Amino acid sequence: SSGINAEWPLRPGIYTTIPDVIIRLFPFNRGLFEDKVANFWCSLSLIIKIQNHVSTVTLVRLALFATLLAVLPSQFHLCRYPTPDRFILALTNSAMGFFLFSFHVHEKTILIPGVTTLLLFSESPVVVTWFQVISSFSMYPLLHKDGQSVMYLGSMGLYLVLALVVLRNRLLHQDRNFTHKLDWALRHVFVGSVLGCVLLHLGEMLIEPPIRYPYLFPTLNAAYSALHFGFFFCYFHYLQYTGLPELFRRRTKVE
């Protein structure tokens, strides 16, 4: 084993694969986005197809600038006011900024902020649950393409039932003078949002898309999800900048 590892860098042709690895890591030749990903660039293409008007180099620079503009403010704020809670929110905001604005993002990249938001469940259960639902919903076209529709619908239904039971218990027994005030106000919006997901699923199952727009429902899915992700991006920034003194007051006193 050690001999194989020692000879590996000297194997013929190994260095010719390095450019391929770099291309896979930075797929600039594959366009600004692929398929129907629920980010800013795909949504913008519904209004103006910017990729048809500027060069790839300009698109790369534009995506880099937009990503840095979305990510750096929360990082600077964390450096200025470091706390464990702000660290979690900064992780979430960075991951969301990367997903929404970076170049050629894959649909599954939304799983990264999905993991970090779970760390905020105890403080913002409704919004975190809502985020997980929309994240899964945004990946439905990809799962459908891979033949995973039945498993998606089953797991989503089970998750919603369990989540609603947990949320009902938490919201009914919470201290109304502490956290979750925003969650409490958003609970009806959350239900309406989930109903919108259900209607889009039913529409895709029951309505044949026009021949002119064969990808109508995947596009609606991406736009609907991107609208939510934009809201979540702003919401978690709000928590980091202004919501923390109220939302985490009890935890800070205990610590």
N, C-alpha and C positions, 0 to 999 in steps of 0.2 A: 504493500500500500504506500509506504513512504517512498519507494522507488518510483512508483507511478506519479505521485505528487511532485517529486523532484523533476521528473522529465516533462511534466505537463506544459510548462512555458516554452519548451524547446520543440514541441511537436510541430511538424510541418503544417502550415496553413492556419495555425491557431491565431496568428495576428491578422489574418485576412478577415476573421469574423468579428474583430473589435469594432470596425465601422458599422457592421450590422447591429451590434448590441447598442451602440450609440444612437443609431437611427430608431431603434425600437424604444429607447428611453426618451428621445426627443423627436417624435414623428412629424416633423415640419412638412414633409412631403405628402402627408395624408389629409391636409386641409384643416380649416379652423375647427371643425367639429365633424363627427361621424354619426350617421343615423339620426335619431331624434333624441338628443340628450337635453335634459331639462335645465339648461344654463342660459346665461345672458345672450351668448352669441347665436345660439339656435333660435331663441325667441326673437332676437333682432332681425333674423333672416326672414321672418314673416312680414316685416315692414320693408326692409331694404337688404338685399343680398350683398353685404359689404365685401364678401370674398370675390365678387365679380368686378369690383371697381378698384381694388388696390392690390398690390403685389403680395406675395407670401411673406417677404421680408418685412413689409410694413405691417402686415397682420400680426406677425410674431412680436414686433416691437409694441404694437398697440395692446396686444394681450398681456405682455409683460408689464407694461405701464399700468394697465387696469388692475392686474392682480396685485401688484405692489401697493397701489392706491387703496385696494380693499383690505389688504393684510396688515400693512405697517401701522396704521393708527392704533389698533388694539394691542399690538406688540409694544409700542411706545408707552401706551397707557399702563400696561402691565409692568414695564420696567420702572415707571414713575411711581406706581402704587401697587407693589407686589403683595398678593395674598394668594392662598391656595385656591380660593373660589374664583378669583380673577384669572388665575392660571388656567383653570378648566374652561372658562368662558373664552379666553384668548385662544386656546386650542380649537375650540369650536368655531370661532370667528375666522381663524386662519384657514381651517379646512373648508369652511363655506366660501370664503373669498377665492380660494384656489379652484373649487369646483365651479363657481359661477363665472369666473373671468379668465381662467388660464386657457392655453392653446390646446386643442384637441383632447378634451376630457372625455373619459369613458363613463358610461352610465353608472357603473358600479363604484365609481369614486365617491358617490354620495354616502357610501357605507362608512367612510372615515369620519365625517362629522356625526354620522349616526351613532358611532361608538362613543364619542366624547359627550354627546348630549345625554347619554344614559347616566353619566355621572351627575347630572343636574336633576334627576328625576325627583329626588326628595324635596327639592325646592320649587320645581315648576312641573308638576306631574302632567297636567293637561297638555301643555305645549310640547313637552318631550314625547308624550304618547302620540300626539298629532304629527310631530315631525317624523316619527318612525312609520306611521301609516302612509304619509305622503312619499317618504323615501322608497318604500316598497312599491307603492303605486307607480312612481316614476320609472321603475325598472320593469314594469309589466310588459311593455313591447319587447324587451330583450328576453324576458322569461317565456313569453308567448312564442317567440321565434325558436327558442330551444325546446319547445314542447313541454313547458313546465306550468301551463295555465291552471290545471286542476290542483296541483300542489300549492300554487300561489293562492288560489281562491280559498282552499281549505285552511292553510296556515294563517291567511289574513283574517278569515272569519273567526278562527279560534283566538287569535291575538286580540281582536276587537272585543270579543265577549269577556275574556279575562281582564283586559285593560279597563273596560267599563265597570266591572265589578270592583276592581281595585280603586279606580278613580271615585266611584260613588262612596266607598267607605272613607277615603281620604278627605273628600270635599265635605262630607257630612259631619265628620268628627274633627275637622281642623279648627285651629284657633283663628277666628276671623280677624283678630287684631294683628296677626303675624303675616305670614307669607301667603302666597296663592291668590292674592287679591286680583292680580291680572288674570291668573288662570280661571278664577271664578267668573270673571267678566267675559272671558273668551270661550266658555264651555259651549254656548249656543253656536258660536261661529265654528267651533270644532265639529259639532254635529252636522251643521250645514255643509262644511267642507267634505266630510265623509260621504254625505248624501250625493254631493257632486261627483265624487269618485264612482259611486255606485251607478249613477245615471250614465256616466261615460262608458262604464263597462257594459251596461245594458244596451246602450246605443251601438257599441261595436258588435255585440252579439246579434242584435235584431235588425240593424239597418245596413244595407249594402252601400258602401261609399261610392260616390260618383266616379265614373271612369276617368274623368279629368283629375280627380284628387284621390288616388288609390291609397295614400298614406294619411288620410284625413284624421282618423282617430289616434294614431301614434303622434301626429302633430298636435292635436288637441290635448293629449296626455302631457306632452312635453311643455306646452304653453301653460297649462293649468298648474302643473307641478312647479315650473319656474316661478310663477307668480307667488306661490306659497314659499318657495325657498328665498325669494327676495324679502318677503315679510319676516321669515325666521332670521335672516341675516340682520335685518334692522332690529328685531326684537332682542336677540342675544347681545347685540352691541348696546342696546338700551340698558339691559341688565348690567353689563360690565361698567358702563359709564355712570348711570344714574340709579339703577335699580338695586344695586348691591347694599347700600346703607340700610334700605328698608327690608329687602328680601332675606338678608343674612344676619339681621340684628341679633336674633336669638342665638344662632350658632356662635357668633362672635362673643356674646356675653358668657356662654357656657365655656368656651375655650379660654 
